[in-house]
Amino acid sequence: MSTRVSGGEVETAGATVSDRAGEPEISEVAAPDPVKPRRRRRRSVRVGAAVLVLAVAAGIVVATKPFGEGNKPAPPTTGASSLATVRRGSLASQVDQSGTLSYVAQDDGTPYSVVGNATGIYTWVPSTGDEIKCGKVLYWVGDTPVMLLCGKWPAYRDLSEGDSGKDVRELNRNLVKLGYADRSELDPDSKYFGAETAAALEKLQDKIGADETGSLKLGAAVFLPGPLRITKAMAKLGTNARPGEQVAQATSTDRQVTVGLDASQQSQVKVGDKVQITLPDNRTTSGKVDRIGAVASSSGSKDSDSSSATIPVYVTLQRPKDAGSLDQAPVRVEITTAGVKDALIVPVTALSGQAGGGYSVEKVDARGVHSVVPVTLGLFDNADGLVQVSGSLSGGDRVVVPAS
């Protein structure tokens, strides 16, 4: 029905209504135009199609049921994905850190001090990098060799037959360990300097070119723990040797890796943990945690919130020769901190966060039906990107992961 205003009248298809007083004049009613309603329907269809196209282009998806409800096929996963198989087996957790390969020094990391007590002129001194074994000459003063003996108790007096004490016990232990006396002849734990000690000492003095006196004068030997590697020589050839002065600095010949472990990870690492060490040339060697420091240090200033406290962890190498002569070299270490023998394992990338908290995986059965399975997390294997889970999963199930 159409409407038109003309002069003082309003004309409507099929009727004319006068706006003047009196009865309206009604003409014959015309049949409705059948075309106009159809035009209106086609227009509505076109508008609806346009809205749908815009919705799809904007990535809007209207779901009639929650994802995975009733084991219905899940909506298509956005982005490329693939499937990973859930497996059951052993899993280990690691702490991945950087470290420094060096030689073992004192417990606080400082070098040993080689302090001499001989008097005279230095006629031979070791060079940086020299390794001196126990029972060998450490340096020469005049025509007298000063030998290195292994022990923690420093020499402080002349020793001869009839003396006793801790320093004598260290001397006896050296003589037996170096092969100058048998245990049947000389008890290495004896604190007594007897005829057996004197006889063994004469053999050692003969070996290194010293006077065979059978006694040990103060200054004729330096007692330090284990074989030494010279890191710095202080004494100079031709200069005077004075009692109590530092001849050199040294470390042991043993190898170690020092790790600055984040203090928050201290509870995860313990003495004896296995370690894999990646050397600068990408070769790997094995080790174990030998010692954990007790004092934390910070790399930042006291007022810096960004500074992080670290605990020193000392790792010994099981095959020291793998390290060659590298010193102060950067390495990577993976400390195995825990293990599970029978774990249900999925890739870390299979995990999805849930809106209410926790995690889930997207499981796909043999028919291709997707379902969401909530899981509880256990041990993480950071090295291989795996995680232990528990939930409605079994070994052999398949879960969705991002395509590699």
Order of alpha helices (4+ residues) and beta strands (2+ residues): beta-beta-beta-alpha-beta-beta-beta-beta-beta-beta-beta-alpha-alpha-beta-beta-beta-beta-beta-beta-beta-beta-beta-beta-beta-beta-beta-beta-beta
